[in-house]
Amino acid sequence: TSHFSQVIEDVASRAILLVDGAIAKIGSPKEVISEFMAGCDDTEVFEHAETGEKIVVARDLVKRYISVDRGVVRAVNGVSFDVYTKEIFGIIGKSGAGKTTLSRIIAGLIEPTSGEINIKIGDDWVDMTKPGVEQRGRAKEYIGLLHQEYDLYPHRNVLDNLTDAIGLEFPKELAMRKAIVTLKMAGFTEEKSKEILERLPGQLSEGERHRVALAQVLIREPKIVILDEPTGTMDPITKIDVKHSIMHSRDDIDETFIVVSHDMEFVREICDRIALMRGGKIVEIGKTADVLAHLTEDERKIMTQAIPPA
């Protein structure tokens, strides 16, 4: 049971396609996948974005933890990089490479053990290593983070999860309009967006909950959006919708994205530059195609979405 079409094609003898609880197609995996992807449009062409000035500057970042059985663990070990305004910057690597720890440092959720990280807010550079409302606290409201282990308020409907449950208070009509616009940005159709507004998270599929959590980040219109494994529960069609949403958000409201992912196909299609992490270090950084060419065979096998042959 999967929405990853490649998995079905690789392992199944026959397959069925379910649509709204009913069987829409039954047959060979290729026939079913063809029906599943029918009408899926990924032909939209996006112009090359002109990135602006630096918005994130990190130098020699280190984050150490003490583990009872492993001693000192250097989750992030001497990392330096820059991110530019309107850039889509990727951070890739195997599990345990330090990607999520680095993303939480950027978001201001944890402090580095040593090193520097500064984020530009307006005309000022904010030191993210220093706590307080004039430093890290000031920048955090401009940074949106979609956790890999995201969560929604289980007893609040989708509309509430996108508005007053996260401190956004709008008149009811405005709240509904803004929620629908944002849900469309997260990959829902307008009809589906209206349909789910009154539903509780438990009445949604896992992929739908993931997209609502993405909308919960986007509705605040942050200047920097950090996405930790954004496509983990998404089917191929939804993934295309989310890719288009990210590109439109970058173009329309000048958002900067930092994407942490195992999904090499998604990273290759969406990121301007990427950083490859191994053992807490950035070992390669540059244009996406150039860095992906330096993956080891082991990395290609272990990362969830292998790169198709050229």
Buried (B, 14 or more C-beta within 10 A) or exposed (E): EEBBBBEBBEEBEEBEBEEEEEEEBEBEBEBBBBBBBEEEEEEEEEEEBEBEEBBBBBEEBBBBEEEEEEEEBBBBBBBBBBBBBBBBBBBBBBEBBBBBBBBBBBBBBBBBBEBBBBBBBEEEBBBBBEEEEEBBEBBBEBBBBBBBEBEBEEEBBBBBBBBEBBEBEBEEEEBBEBBBBBBBBBBBEEEBBBEBBEBBBEEBEEBBBBBBBBBBBBBBBBBBBBBBBBBBBBBBBBBBBBBBBBBBBBEEEEBBBBBBBBBBBBBBBBBBBBBBBBEBBBEBBEEBEEBBEEBEEEBEEBBBBBBEEE
